Structure formats: C-alpha cells, structure tokens
Amino acid sequence: MTTAVPSLGHSETGDPDTGIPDKPVELSAIGQALAILGDRWVLLILQRAFLLHVRTFAGWRDELKISESVLSSRLKELVAHGVFSLAAYRNGRTRYEYRLTDRGLDLWSLLVAIYSWERDWTDRTDLPQLIHNGCGQEARAYLACGVCLEPMSARETRTVRGPLATFASVGLPRQHRRTVPTRTDYVGYCHHSMEILGDRWSTSVLAAAFLGSRRFGDFHAELGIAPSVLTDRLRRFVDSEVFSFSAGDYRLTERGLAFFEVFAFLVSWAQRELPAPAGSELTITHRSCGSGLAPVLRCTPCGEVLQRREVHFELDI
C-alpha cells in the first residue's frame, strides 16, 4: 500500500515566548471518529444496541454493570455526535430511550468487521455465528470493494493524503481515563479487537503502520505521541503478534494486516458522516479497479453483499 499521512487530530503549537497555545487545528474526520469510537465502553454500548437491541439507560447499566456516571457521559457524547437520538416514551411516567440514528446504524459494518477479525485471528470458540438470512448459512463475512465486488486487502490499495493532512502532533483531547472492563464474558464481546480499536493511541499507531511507519522515530514524529506511551503500544502489538520487530523495524504481520478490514470501515464512515476541513482527507483507492474506498462485506457461501437487515447473530442466551 502506498504510504501517506492523514491528520488524525488537532495540535496546539503555541507561542514560544508567551506559552499561550494557538487556536487548535480542527480535527479531521478520522480524528473525530477516533475521539468518538476510541473507547471500549462506547464500543460495548454500541455492540449491545445492535446485538441485544438495548435502548435504555437501565438496560445498558444492568447488562454491562457500568457505573451510572460513566454510562451517562458516554451516552451524552453519542447523542451529541449524532450516533443516538433521544426519544420519549411512557411507562407510567415519561422516560427516554436511545435510538440509533442513520449515522449510528451505519456503524453496523464496522462492528461486524471487528467481530470477523476476532473470529478469524484469535482462538475464540465462543463467538455467536453471523447468519446471512438470504442463504441461511454462516456468512463468514469478508471485505470487498463495493464497486468491483472483488476481495480487498491492505496490499491491494493505494493511499494518498490531502494537502493539509499530517500526523504531526495528533494530540487528541483526552476525554476519559482509560477504562478496562474487568468482565470478558459479555455475549459476543471482542476483547482482542477492542484492545486495538478501543484505545485511541493504539488505533493511531496501527493507522500509522498501515500508512508506512516502521521505526520508533517514524511513529514518534508522525503521531506526536509521548515516547513512554508509544513504547507501551508497540510492545503490546509485538506481544499480540500484530507487529513483528526486527533490526529496529516494526512491520505489520498477517494478523495486523487483516485489521485493515476494520480500518477501512472506520475511514469510510468517518469521511462520509463527519464534517472536516477541506484538504484533511485520506483517499484510499482499490488498485485493481481504480475506484475510491467503498468497503462492503460479502457472504462467503453465496457471494452476496451483506445488508444490515439481512443478517443476524445466533445467540445462545
């Protein structure tokens, strides 16, 4: 994949004499997506909304055993970002439920991509099957180009950055303390995948790797990440066999390259749904047909493109 560098966040360069920060640069669409989705509680809330059709505050609280303050903050943010909308209903008295908007519903393919990576690249045997209603078989969903419908991987794409795109000084605002759910027995919980996507710095490091960064200095210069944080994330990726390390180079393994499926849906959703400064875009092209990124999921048994309303998980609950 041809390397290029997108803007994932904002920076505050500041006046060297006064120390007063300049006005922050607007977040790119991908930076906004990381700020919204780079949190495990957010991903778990979304997963329960899709998988178990949870819509109420009490439903998520009881299902996830999450503190009310944490749940409240995450739901408020998801409403503010247009992923959920609030709708009133009566149950003795007026209550509210959280309904996925069209923007939120579009995240179903991202969550299926997370599930697919977990299914294919970990030793999990307890994940529910994703069934394609059209053919009645387990979908075994895979990434394809939405234009030519051929399978697509990181190696089969070319990436170009916009003229204002840069990784330097990502500096995404730290919205939450890093939280790690102690339970791993949630139905369908993809904890290996969420180690990557449920942490904004981990996702940024992986994105930089997809775009060509290999050496510690490359990642540090591109991301503006603290050396201690970068060291920790690189070590985790090597330990989990997402990266290999040799002679100072961190290279994506086959396991790491396979996460491109998730990255493709993240980029596609972000740049389709979130407003961003002109020139901060990341353009990914499918080499074989020359079309811009339009990722879809196809069913392995029948080859049909999967649609949200045409699949379901077989849950044993």
ZATORMI-224575 format. One record per atom (N, C-alpha, C, CB): x, y, z. Coordinates in steps of 0.02 Angstrom, whole numbers, padded with zeros to 5 digits, always signed. Glycine has a CB too. Layout:
// residues N
XYZ...
***
This chain:
// residues 317
+00042-00059+00000+00000+00000+00000+00044+00062+00000-00048+00000+00061+00034+00108-00046+00073+00169-00050+00064+00209+00014+00054+00211-00111+00117+00233+00043+00112+00267+00107+00091+00339+00098+00178+00264+00143+00055+00364+00148+00033+00433+00150+00015+00448+00222-00026+00447+00102+00004+00511+00238-00003+00529+00308-00066+00571+00319+00058+00566+00333-00117+00546+00355-00177+00585+00366-00174+00624+00431-00236+00539+00367-00214+00675+00438-00220+00710+00501-00270+00673+00544-00241+00783+00490-00249+00650+00602-00294+00615+00647-00315+00659+00705-00262+00552+00671-00288+00718+00712-00308+00756+00770-00291+00829+00764-00276+00729+00830-00291+00864+00822-00276+00935+00821-00209+00946+00855-00331+00975+00856-00181+01004+00844-00119+01021+00879-00124+01091+00905-00058+01013+00833-00086+01105+00958-00082+01173+00985-00008+01191+00986-00115+01178+01057+00014+01228+00935+00085+01242+00930+00107+01291+00983+00102+01269+00862+00068+01344+00995+00083+01390+01049+00137+01441+01032+00105+01352+01109+00135+01497+01066+00185+01549+01058+00244+01533+01102+00155+01619+01075+00304+01527+01073+00362+01506+01114+00380+01557+01167+00421+01494+01069+00359+01620+01157+00377+01671+01207+00327+01675+01264+00381+01738+01173+00262+01670+01246+00210+01678+01298+00186+01612+01326+00152+01716+01270+00196+01558+01287+00171+01494+01308+00096+01486+01298+00187+01483+01380+00064+01536+01267-00008+01533+01255-00020+01491+01193-00038+01604+01248-00062+01440+01197-00073+01397+01139-00111+01433+01084-00110+01334+01159-00093+01418+01022-00132+01443+00966-00200+01408+00965-00094+01432+00900-00244+01434+00923-00308+01402+00914-00298+01332+00886-00354+01445+00867-00329+01280+00916-00319+01212+00892-00342+01205+00820-00357+01163+00935-00304+01164+00783-00324+01147+00715-00383+01099+00719-00265+01116+00676-00432+01108+00675-00491+01065+00675-00471+00992+00665-00540+01087+00621-00509+00949+00698-00498+00878+00689-00519+00856+00620-00537+00838+00742-00480+00812+00590-00501+00780+00528-00559+00733+00544-00442+00741+00495-00591+00708+00492-00646+00661+00502-00622+00599+00540-00677+00641+00435-00562+00575+00521-00536+00515+00554-00520+00530+00627-00473+00488+00518-00493+00589+00640-00479+00610+00709-00542+00613+00750-00444+00677+00710-00596+00639+00721-00659+00641+00756-00685+00571+00771-00711+00681+00716-00678+00526+00721-00701+00458+00730-00664+00424+00787-00693+00418+00665-00598+00436+00791-00560+00407+00846-00581+00436+00913-00485+00419+00835-00597+00501+00914-00619+00532+00976-00687+00504+00998-00624+00608+00967-00729+00487+00949-00795+00459+00965-00791+00386+00984-00843+00469+00906-00755+00346+00943-00758+00274+00948-00698+00242+00985-00762+00244+00880-00646+00281+00998-00586+00253+01029-00593+00243+01103-00528+00297+01015-00645+00208+01124-00659+00196+01195-00698+00131+01200-00700+00256+01226-00676+00087+01243-00707+00021+01246-00779+00023+01271-00667-00024+01291-00794+00069+01318-00863+00073+01341-00909+00094+01285-00869+00121+01400-00887+00141+01243-00927+00162+01186-00940+00103+01139-00891+00220+01148-00888+00065+01125-00896+00008+01080-00943-00045+01110-00828-00024+01064-00938-00055+01176-00983-00102+01208-01055-00078+01208-00960-00115+01280-01065-00013+01218-01133+00016+01215-01162+00005+01145-01132+00091+01233-01122+00019+01094-01146+00010+01025-01160-00064+01011-01096+00038+00975-01115-00107+01034-01124-00178+01021-01188-00204+01052-01065-00218+01048-01203-00182+01113-01265-00204+01146-01326-00175+01111-01265-00183+01221-01320-00115+01083-01376-00086+01046-01392-00128+00984-01360-00013+01025-01340-00150+00949-01351-00189+00888-01368-00263+00905-01289-00186+00843-01330-00291+00950-01335-00363+00962-01397-00381+01003-01273-00388+00998-01411-00342+01056-01465-00358+01102-01522-00307+01100-01439-00363+01171-01516-00257+01056-01567-00205+01047-01580-00167+01112-01632-00237+01022-01527-00156+01151-01533-00116+01212-01544-00043+01192-01469-00123+01256-01591-00011+01225-01607+00058+01208-01610+00104+01268-01672+00061+01171-01614+00077+01328-01625+00118+01387-01562+00122+01431-01683+00091+01427-01560+00175+01470-01505+00184+01517-01500+00124+01564-01513+00250+01557-01557+00104+01591-01557+00048+01638-01536-00017+01604-01626+00040+01669-01554-00023+01540-01535-00084+01504-01460-00091+01498-01566-00083+01435-01425-00037+01478-01352-00040+01473-01320-00047+01542-01325+00023+01438-01347-00011+01591-01319-00015+01659-01321-00086+01685-01357+00032+01708-01378-00119+01676-01385-00187+01702-01347-00238+01661-01459-00206+01705-01343-00228+01596-01309-00275+01552-01233-00272+01560-01327-00262+01479-01206-00211+01565-01133-00201+01566-01105-00194+01636-01115-00141+01525-01149-00184+01686-01126-00170+01754-01079-00109+01755-01090-00232+01784-01097-00059+01717-01058+00002+01710-01083+00054+01760-01063+00029+01637-01039+00096+01786-01061+00147+01833-01106+00197+01797-00999+00183+01864-01154+00224+01834-01202+00270+01803-01168+00333+01776-01256+00289+01853-01116+00357+01810-01083+00417+01787-01046+00405+01721-01033+00442+01840-01013+00348+01715-00978+00332+01653-01028+00321+01597-00935+00269+01662-01081+00284+01610-01132+00272+01559-01164+00337+01536-01185+00224+01585-01180+00380+01583-01212+00444+01567-01168+00486+01521-01228+00482+01630-01103+00489+01537-01057+00530+01497-01051+00502+01426-00988+00534+01529-01047+00436+01420-01039+00406+01353-01103+00416+01311-01024+00331+01359-01161+00407+01341-01223+00416+01304-01233+00489+01283-01282+00393+01346-01215+00535+01327-01220+00606+01309-01176+00622+01249-01200+00651+01368-01116+00594+01247-01071+00606+01191-01098+00576+01127-01002+00579+01207-01125+00515+01132-01151+00482+01072-01212+00519+01045-01169+00410+01088-01252+00549+01088-01308+00591+01066-01281+00654+01034-01356+00608+01125-01231+00685+01066-01202+00747+01039-01171+00736+00970-01150+00774+01087-01143+00677+00959-01111+00662+00894-01160+00634+00843-01054+00613+00905-01223+00630+00861-01274+00609+00813-01276+00534+00801-01263+00642+00749-01247+00495+00847-01249+00422+00840-01314+00394+00869-01188+00390+00875-01337+00424+00924-01402+00408+00953-01445+00471+00953-01393+00380+01026-01511+00461+00953-01558+00515+00966-01600+00495+01026-01602+00531+00903-01624+00544+01063-01667+00530+01121-01740+00531+01099-01655+00582+01177-01778+00481+01121-01849+00478+01106-01887+00464+01170-01864+00423+01052-01941+00503+01181-01981+00495+01241-02031+00439+01233-02017+00560+01259-02044+00403+01287-02098+00353+01288-02127+00352+01358-02073+00282+01266-02187+00325+01365-02219+00324+01430-02222+00253+01457-02290+00353+01425-02202+00247+01520-02207+00184+01557-02226+00202+01628-02139+00144+01554-02288+00226+01634-02311+00254+01698-02294+00327+01702-02279+00216+01757-02233+00344+01684-02212+00414+01678-02166+00419+01617-02175+00438+01742-02154+00480+01596-02114+00490+01536-02042+00468+01547-02117+00564+01513-02018+00425+01504-01949+00403+01506-01919+00414+01436-01943+00329+01528-01854+00401+01432-01820+00412+01368-01781+00351+01349-01774+00474+01372-01779+00338+01284-01736+00285+01258-01691+00314+01205-01778+00226+01230-01637+00278+01193-01585+00300+01146-01592+00258+01083-01514+00294+01177-01608+00291+01027-01616+00256+00964-01559+00272+00917-01684+00274+00933-01534+00222+00884-01481+00232+00835-01507+00274+00777-01453+00165+00810-01471+00326+00761-01487+00367+00703-01462+00332+00640-01457+00438+00710-01474+00362+00583-01446+00334+00521-01370+00332+00526-01468+00374+00460-01340+00384+00556-01267+00386+00565-01245+00329+00609-01245+00453+00594-01283+00316+00663-01265+00261+00707-01276+00193+00675-01306+00266+00770-01330+00186+00638-01344+00122+00605-01290+00105+00555-01412+00125+00570-01258+00156+00526-01205+00143+00477-01143+00110+00509-01184+00208+00444-01140+00109+00575-01084+00078+00609-01090+00002+00613-01076+00107+00679-01145-00026+00589-01153-00099+00595-01097-00137+00559-01222-00120+00566-01076-00111+00501-01024-00146+00463-00957-00143+00499-01018-00117+00393-00943-00088+00533-00881-00082+00573-00882-00135+00628-00874-00011+00603-00938-00143+00663-00942-00191+00717-00938-00263+00691-01007-00181+00756-00966-00276+00632-00960-00343+00603-00888-00356+00582-01007-00350+00541-00853-00304+00557-00783-00312+00539-00741-00328+00601-00756-00248+00505-00756-00295+00657-00722-00311+00720-00734-00384+00739-00746-00264+00777-00796-00404+00736-00814-00474+00751-00777-00523+00704-00890-00484+00745-00774-00506+00640-00743-00551+00591-00669-00560+00605-00753-00524+00520-00635-00504+00623-00564-00509+00639-00554-00552+00701-00533-00438+00650-00596-00542+00751-00591-00581+00813-00602-00655+00798-00642-00557+00865-00650-00671+00755-00666-00740+00737-00607-00773+00700-00729-00742+00693-00576-00735+00654-00526-00765+00610-00456-00766+00640-00524-00728+00546-00440-00720+00686-00371-00711+00707-00358-00720+00781-00349-00643+00687-00407-00747+00816-00396-00764+00887-00419-00836+00897-00434-00715+00935-00409-00861+00957-00428-00930+00971-00498-00935+01000-00379-00962+01019-00539-00883+00989-00606-00882+01017-00650-00936+00986-00639-00814+01007-00683-00975+01027-00730-01026+01003-00801-01012+01029-00708-01096+01025-00809-00957+01066-00873-00942+01098-00912-00887+01064-00862-00924+01170-00888-00863+01006-00923-00809+00972-00986-00835+00937-00877-00774+00922-01040-00797+00938-01100-00819+00903-01090-00818+00828-01160-00775+00921-01127-00858+00791-01122-00859+00719-01163-00802+00689-01145-00927+00691-01134-00772+00637-01170-00721+00598-01203-00757+00539-01122-00664+00573-01269-00755+00538-01307-00792+00487-01333-00743+00434-01366-00830+00518-01322-00761+00371-01350-00723+00315-01419-00749+00300-01304-00727+00251-01470-00708+00310-01538-00730+00301-01551-00752+00229-01587-00675+00320-01516-00721+00181-01528-00736+00111-01513-00808+00092-01486-00691+00069-01458-00835+00118-01440-00905+00101-01447-00952+00160-01368-00907+00074-01459-00923+00219-01470-00965+00278-01407-00995+00308-01516-01018+00262-01349-00974+00284-01286-01004+00309-01245-00953+00348-01245-01031+00249-01195-00978+00383-01149-00933+00418-01114-00890+00366-01098-00973+00462-01117-00824+00377-01094-00778+00324-01019-00780+00313-01115-00708+00341-00980-00788+00366-00906-00784+00361-00888-00722+00320-00876-00849+00329-00913-00665+00342-00907-00602+00304-00834-00584+00290-00940-00546+00342-00822-00558+00229-00756-00535+00211-00761-00468+00175-00719-00587+00167-00705-00431+00176-00703-00364+00147-00697-00367+00071-00644-00324+00176-00738-00326+00038-00734-00322-00035-00744-00250-00057-00788-00367-00068-00723-00235-00118-00733-00169-00148-00806-00163-00169-00686-00158-00209-00839-00109-00149-00909-00100-00165-00922-00085-00238-00937-00047-00124-00870-00072-00277-00878-00056-00349-00870-00119-00391-00828-00002-00371-00812-00153-00384-00799-00213-00425-00817-00277-00389-00727-00215-00446-00830-00273-00323-00850-00330-00281-00796-00383-00273-00911-00362-00311-00734-00367-00291-00679-00413-00280-00654-00406-00208-00621-00399-00330-00627-00461-00179-00598-00457-00112-00545-00402-00110-00567-00525-00091-00538-00370-00052-00492-00313-00046-00453-00319+00019-00530-00245-00049-00388-00306+00015-00346-00307+00074-00302-00244+00072-00302-00371+00077-00263-00235+00125-00219-00176+00129-00170-00175+00071-00181-00176+00195-00145-00233+00051-00095-00236-00002-00123-00216-00070-00066-00307-00006-00189-00217-00077-00221-00204-00141-00249-00133-00145-00275-00254-00154-00224-00089-00101-00248-00020-00101-00190+00028-00107-00288-00006-00037-00206+00088-00129-00158+00144-00133-00188+00202-00094-00143+00165-00208-00147+00233-00052-00172+00286-00008-00136+00352-00021-00163+00265+00065-00174+00405-00025-00147+00472-00037-00179+00520+00014-00162+00496-00110-00138+00564+00042-00164+00612+00091-00181+00678+00058-00114+00623+00147-00227+00714+00088-00243+00781+00065-00186+00829+00081-00307+00805+00098-00186+00887+00050-00130+00934+00058-00122+00960+00129-00138+00991+00012-00175+00959+00169-00170+00985+00238-00167+00929+00289-00229+01030+00253-00160+00868+00265-00159+00812+00311-00090+00801+00338-00184+00749+00276-00086+00790+00404-00023+00774+00436-00036+00735+00500+00018+00837+00451+00008+00690+00517+00003+00654+00579+00035+00693+00637+00037+00585+00572+00075+00743+00622+00115+00776+00674+00070+00805+00728+00158+00831+00644+00091+00795+00791+00055+00821+00849-00019+00803+00848+00063+00897+00853-00033+00739+00847-00103+00718+00847-00140+00748+00906-00107+00642+00850-00115+00737+00966-00141+00771+01025-00216+00769+01032-00121+00841+01024-00249+00712+01017-00321+00708+01028-00337+00722+01101-00347+00639+01007-00390+00761+01114-00407+00776+01183-00422+00713+01222-00466+00824+01186-00397+00710+01282-00408+00651+01324-00475+00659+01358-00351+00641+01377-00526+00626+01332-00593+00636+01358-00606+00594+01420-00644+00619+01305-00576+00536+01425-00590+00491+01480-00526+00460+01505-00640+00436+01459-00528+00439+01567-00475+00394+01590-00482+00329+01553-00478+00383+01667-00426+00296+01540-00428+00233+01505-00462+00181+01549-00357+00210+01484-00517+00154+01525-00555+00107+01565-00550+00037+01535-00628+00128+01572-00544-00012+01578-00538-00081+01554-00591-00123+01590-00466-00110+01567-00645-00140+01556-00695-00183+01588-00663-00246+01615-00752-00200+01539-00678-00263+01677-00647-00322+01707-00680-00386+01682-00651-00318+01783-00743-00381+01661-00777-00441+01635-00758-00452+01562-00853-00434+01642-00752-00514+01543-00741-00530+01473-00793-00580+01448-00670-00557+01462-00848-00587+01487-00898-00637+01469-00961-00606+01439-00917-00677+01531-00958-00544+01418-01015-00515+01383-01026-00556+01319-01003-00439+01366-01088-00567+01302-01103-00605+01241-01073-00571+01181-01180-00614+01233-01030-00607+01144-01001-00580+01083-00948-00527+01094-01055-00552+01042-00925-00517+01155-00875-00464+01168-00809-00482+01135-00865-00455+01245-00785-00438+01091-00724-00450+01053-00666-00413+01086-00732-00426+00979-00640-00442+01141-00592-00404+01181-00524-00397+01148-00584-00438+01248-00503-00444+01105-00440-00436+01070-00443-00376+01022-00421-00500+01031-00498-00371+00985-00506-00316+00938-00511-00249+00975-00568-00326+00895-00545-00249+01031-00555-00186+01067-00492-00164+01102-00610-00194+01117-00443-00209+01110-00377-00187+01133-00346-00139+01083-00331-00248+01144-00365-00147+01019-00338-00105+00966-00383-00044+00955-00331-00144+00901-00446-00056+00940-00490+00000+00921-00516+00038+00981-00548-00026+00881-00521+00005+01039-00549+00038+01098-00499+00081+01135-00575-00013+01144-00445+00099+01103-00394+00142+01133-00368+00187+01077-00336+00101+01166-00377+00252+01084-00363+00298+01028-00290+00296+01007-00382+00369+01047-00243+00288+01053-00172+00287+01034-00155+00222+00998-00127+00297+01095-00183+00167+01021-00170+00104+00987-00195+00108+00915-00204+00046+01024-00255+00134+00905-00282+00140+00837-00239+00186+00795-00354+00165+00839-00215+00241+00824-00173+00288+00787-00107+00256+00767-00159+00350+00829-00077+00217+00812-00015+00182+00796-00027+00132+00739+00013+00145+00859-00081+00096+00742-00096+00048+00689-00108+00083+00623-00157+00005+00708-00145+00140+00624-00156+00178+00563-00090+00202+00533-00202+00238+00577-00045+00225+00575+00020+00248+00551+00058+00190+00519+00061+00279+00608+00051+00130+00547+00085+00072+00518+00056+00056+00449+00077+00011+00565-00010+00060+00442-00041+00049+00377-00016+00099+00326-00117+00053+00383+00002+00158+00349+00024+00211+00304+00099+00216+00298-00003+00277+00328+00136+00165+00323+00206+00160+00308+00256+00170+00363+00221+00206+00257+00234+00191+00423+00281+00200+00478+00307+00131+00500+00248+00237+00537+00373+00128+00512+00404+00065+00532+00450+00071+00592+00442+00036+00474+00484+00127+00598+00533+00134+00652+00505+00178+00707+00599+00164+00624+00532+00169+00767+00508+00206+00825+00507+00281+00810+00552+00192+00887+00560+00306+00780+00564+00377+00764+00511+00399+00715+00631+00394+00737+00493+00355+00668+00440+00371+00620+00373+00380+00656+00434+00316+00567+00356+00332+00699+00293+00336+00736+00292+00399+00780+00283+00273+00779+00348+00412+00814+00351+00468+00860+00342+00534+00822+00417+00468+00898+00377+00541+00765+00372+00602+00726+00302+00611+00696+00424+00603+00671+00272+00557+00673+00208+00562+00641+00151+00575+00690+00194+00500+00603+00155+00545+00750+00100+00547+00796+00105+00600+00850+00092+00481+00828+00166+00623+00865+00174+00669+00921+00156+00637+00987+00131+00731+00909+00165+00572+00991+00146+00532+01050+00204+00530+01099+00125+00461+01029+00189+00530+01163+00241+00526+01214+00281+00462+01205+00211+00530+01285+00347+00464+01210+00388+00404+01200+00367+00345+01243+00459+00419+01213+00348+00359+01306+00329+00304+01351+00265+00270+01327+00320+00330+01423+00217+00311+01303+00154+00283+01278+00167+00244+01214+00103+00340+01265+00208+00271+01170+00224+00237+01107+00259+00171+01121+00268+00281+01063+00307+00171+01167+00342+00109+01185+00293+00056+01209+00394+00123+01239+00245+00077+01251+00196+00030+01277+00153+00001+01221+00151+00065+01329+00128+00044+01176+00084+00020+01122+00122-00026+01074+00053+00079+01084+00184-00009+01057+00223-00051+01013+00237-00118+01045+00289-00016+00994+00252-00118+01109+00264-00181+01144+00202-00225+01144+00287-00168+01217+00145-00194+01156+00082-00233+01156+00070-00264+01088+00023-00188+01175+00082-00226+01035+00069-00251+00968+00118-00308+00949+00075-00195+00917+00179-00303+00972+00226-00357+00960+00205-00419+01000+00299-00336+00979+00186-00409+01064+00166-00465+01106+00104-00500+01078+00152-00440+01177+00059-00462+01047-00003-00491+01021+00004-00512+00947-00060-00441+01028+00066-00508+00922+00082-00529+00853+00045-00489+00800+00066-00603+00845+00029-00427+00816+00003-00380+00765+00061-00349+00728-00041-00325+00798+00117-00337+00763+00180-00315+00734+00233-00369+00744+00203-00247+00764+00280-00371+00699+00342-00407+00711+00397-00354+00719+00358-00458+00652+00450-00372+00754+00504-00324+00765+00571-00355+00748+00505-00298+00839+00608-00322+00704+00673-00347+00685+00716-00290+00660+00668-00401+00631+00777-00285+00685+00826-00235+00663+00797-00164+00665+00850-00250+00593+00758-00150+00718+00732-00083+00727+00668-00068+00690+00782-00034+00708+00643-00117+00650+00583-00107+00611+00523-00143+00642+00594-00133+00539+00467-00106+00646+00403-00136+00666+00362-00145+00603+00366-00091+00719+00348-00207+00585+00310-00221+00524+00245-00257+00542+00352-00263+00475+00193-00241+00504+00129-00274+00513+00135-00348+00494+00075-00239+00471+00112-00390+00537+00108-00462+00522+00044-00474+00481+00108-00506+00588+00033-00535+00460-00029-00551+00426-00089-00537+00471-00030-00625+00403-00080-00551+00535-00133-00537+00584-00148-00462+00587-00113-00563+00654-00094-00422+00587-00103-00350+00588-00133-00323+00524-00038-00316+00601-00109-00347+00467-00135-00325+00402-00209-00340+00396-00096-00358+00345-00231-00395+00426-00302-00414+00421-00347-00363+00456-00312-00482+00452-00319-00324+00502-00360-00273+00536-00377-00215+00489-00323-00247+00597-00349-00215+00429-00367-00165+00379-00442-00164+00366-00328-00176+00314-00473-00222+00372-00546-00225+00362-00582-00177+00409-00572-00297+00372-00561-00176+00472-00591-00131+00521-00573-00059+00505-00568-00149+00592-00509-00048+00489-00484+00019+00473-00522+00048+00413-00409+00017+00459-00535+00007+00363-00570+00030+00302-00639+00056+00319-00574-00026+00250-00676+00019+00361-00744+00042+00379-00742+00103+00424-00782-00015+00413-00691+00108+00467-00684+00167+00509-00673+00229+00466-00625+00157+00559-00626+00225+00418-00611+00281+00374-00672+00299+00331-00550+00265+00329-00704+00249+00304-00761+00260+00260-00817+00295+00299-00786+00195+00231-00833+00270+00358-00886+00300+00399-00868+00372+00418-00899+00258+00463-00807+00381+00441-00786+00448+00463-00791+00499+00408-00714+00445+00489-00765+00483+00350-00762+00532+00295-00829+00540+00261-00709+00512+00245-00874+00494+00271-00942+00501+00243-00988+00539+00291-00972+00431+00228-00979+00529+00356-01027+00554+00405-01005+00617+00443-01041+00501+00453-00940+00630+00446-00916+00683+00490-00886+00740+00450-00865+00656+00540-00907+00802+00463-00879+00859+00427-00806+00872+00449-00921+00922+00440-00765+00894+00403-00694+00904+00418-00666+00957+00372-00654+00838+00410-00610+00988+00390-00579+01039+00348-00560+01012+00280-00517+01068+00382-00571+01051+00228-00550+01030+00161-00475+01019+00160-00571+01083+00108-00454+00966+00126-00383+00951+00121-00357+00905+00175-00344+01013+00122-00400+00886+00224-00377+00842+00277-00397+00770+00265-00404+00866+00344-00422+00756+00205-00449+00690+00191-00394+00639+00176-00497+00693+00133-00413+00577+00184-00370+00520+00167-00405+00482+00110-00357+00473+00230-00372+00478+00053-00402+00445-00005-00371+00376-00014-00391+00488-00069-00413+00325-00010-00391+00256-00019-00422+00230-00084-00410+00211+00042-00381+00204-00128-00404+00179-00193-00391+00105-00199-00370+00218-00250-00439+00069-00226-00430-00002-00240-00391-00008-00305-00499-00040-00245-00332-00037-00302-00287-00038-00359-00318-00072-00421-00223-00072-00341-00349-00129-00411-00370-00169-00469-00424-00136-00511-00394-00236-00446-00467-00095-00481-00520-00062-00520-00514+00013-00520-00587-00082-00495-00469+00040-00479-00457+00112-00479-00511+00152-00443-00451+00136-00547-00557+00120-00409-00611+00155-00375-00591+00177-00305-00673+00111-00372-00622+00231-00282-00611+00254-00214-00640+00205-00164-00640+00323-00204-00618+00211-00102-00638+00165-00049-00714+00163-00042-00606+00184+00017-00743+00105-00052-00814+00093-00042-00822+00023-00014-00855+00102-00109-00801+00012+00049-00798-00056+00075-00867-00086+00085-00760-00056+00140-00873-00150+00070-00933-00188+00084-00913-00255+00113-00977-00197+00020-00960-00289+00143-00950-00356+00169-00987-00405+00125-00972-00363+00243-00953-00459+00105-00986-00509+00064-00992-00575+00102-00947-00520-00002-01042-00613+00085-01055-00678+00115-01012-00730+00080-01130-00697+00112-00974-00768+00118-00930-00818+00088-00969-00873+00051-00887-00849+00141-01021-00902+00080-01056-00956+00044-01090-00935-00021-01107-00987+00089-01124-00877-00021-01163-00859-00081-01135-00799-00119-01233-00844-00061-01088-00762-00090-01057-00706-00125-01097-00642-00125-01044-00726-00194-01157-00642-00096-01197-00581-00096-01168-00529-00048-01270-00598-00076-01180-00465-00064-01161-00411-00020-01208-00412+00040-01162-00341-00056-01181-00410+00100-01222-00414+00160-01252-00346+00176-01180-00439+00220-01315-00347+00195-01351-00287+00216-01371-00295+00289-01413-00274+00172-01377-00239+00324-01390-00241+00396-01453-00281+00413-01396-00170+00422-01505-00271+00376-01569-00304+00392-01571-00377+00368-01626-00265+00360-01518-00399+00334-01519-00466+00306-01471-00514+00341-01501-00463+00233-01447-00494+00400-01404-00537+00440-01428-00537+00513-01330-00514+00436-01410-00589+00548-01425-00591+00620-01375-00637+00654-01498-00614+00634-01364-00626+00718-01321-00669+00757-01363-00722+00792-01279-00628+00809-01340-00783+00792-01372-00836+00830-01346-00834+00901-01360-00906+00797-01388-00812+00947-01367-00801+01016-01393-00857+01060-01392-00733+01042-01350-00882+01102-01369-00934+01150-01373-00902+01218-01318-00994+01149-01427-00865+01229-01435-00829+01293-01505-00841+01321-01422-00753+01283
***
